Amino acid sequence: MSKGPDNPYEPPRAVGPPTGTSGTGAYDSLPWYRKSSILSIFVLLGLCCGPSILFVCIVVLTGDVYYNKLDDSGNLKRWGVANKVAAVVLLVFNVVATAFQVYMQIKAKA
């Protein structure tokens, strides 16, 4: 039987990509939606197609997105805080724009 944590009230630790491995191995073990190269394509599609940019915002706000490059300590580089701020701004803008469109349609029918 495995031994539990020393402190049962300790919050669970986040499970990320393997650290200290080669960039290719760690990057390849990530889910497709956490890879910078894939999300960059969705961002480009989002410029002309709203749902894909919303998908990117949700992914960025729910976890890290990784580059296929290592930082100085040997871990995969991640998208920064600026990306999360941009995701919040885009999400708020999309929600307000959608609410405004719904309001205008309701007003036009009345």
Secondary structure in CASP SS format (residue, H / E / C, confidence):
PFRMAT SS
TARGET T0000
AUTHOR 0000-0000-0000
METHOD secondary structure of the structure
MODEL  1
M C 1.00
S C 1.00
K C 1.00
G C 1.00
P C 1.00
D C 1.00
N C 1.00
P C 1.00
Y C 1.00
E C 1.00
P C 1.00
P C 1.00
R C 1.00
A C 1.00
V C 1.00
G C 1.00
P C 1.00
P C 1.00
T C 1.00
G C 1.00
T C 1.00
S C 1.00
G H 1.00
T H 1.00
G H 1.00
A H 1.00
Y H 1.00
D H 1.00
S C 1.00
L C 1.00
P C 1.00
W H 1.00
Y H 1.00
R H 1.00
K E 1.00
S H 1.00
S H 1.00
I H 1.00
L H 1.00
S H 1.00
I H 1.00
F H 1.00
V H 1.00
L H 1.00
L H 1.00
G H 1.00
L C 1.00
C C 1.00
C C 1.00
G H 1.00
P H 1.00
S H 1.00
I H 1.00
L H 1.00
F H 1.00
V H 1.00
C H 1.00
I H 1.00
V H 1.00
V H 1.00
L H 1.00
T H 1.00
G C 1.00
D C 1.00
V C 1.00
Y E 1.00
Y E 1.00
N E 1.00
K E 1.00
L E 1.00
D C 1.00
D C 1.00
S C 1.00
G C 1.00
N C 1.00
L E 1.00
K E 1.00
R E 1.00
W C 1.00
G C 1.00
V H 1.00
A H 1.00
N H 1.00
K H 1.00
V H 1.00
A H 1.00
A H 1.00
V H 1.00
V H 1.00
L H 1.00
L H 1.00
V H 1.00
F H 1.00
N H 1.00
V H 1.00
V H 1.00
A H 1.00
T H 1.00
A H 1.00
F H 1.00
Q H 1.00
V H 1.00
Y H 1.00
M H 1.00
Q H 1.00
I H 1.00
K H 1.00
A H 1.00
K H 1.00
A C 1.00
END
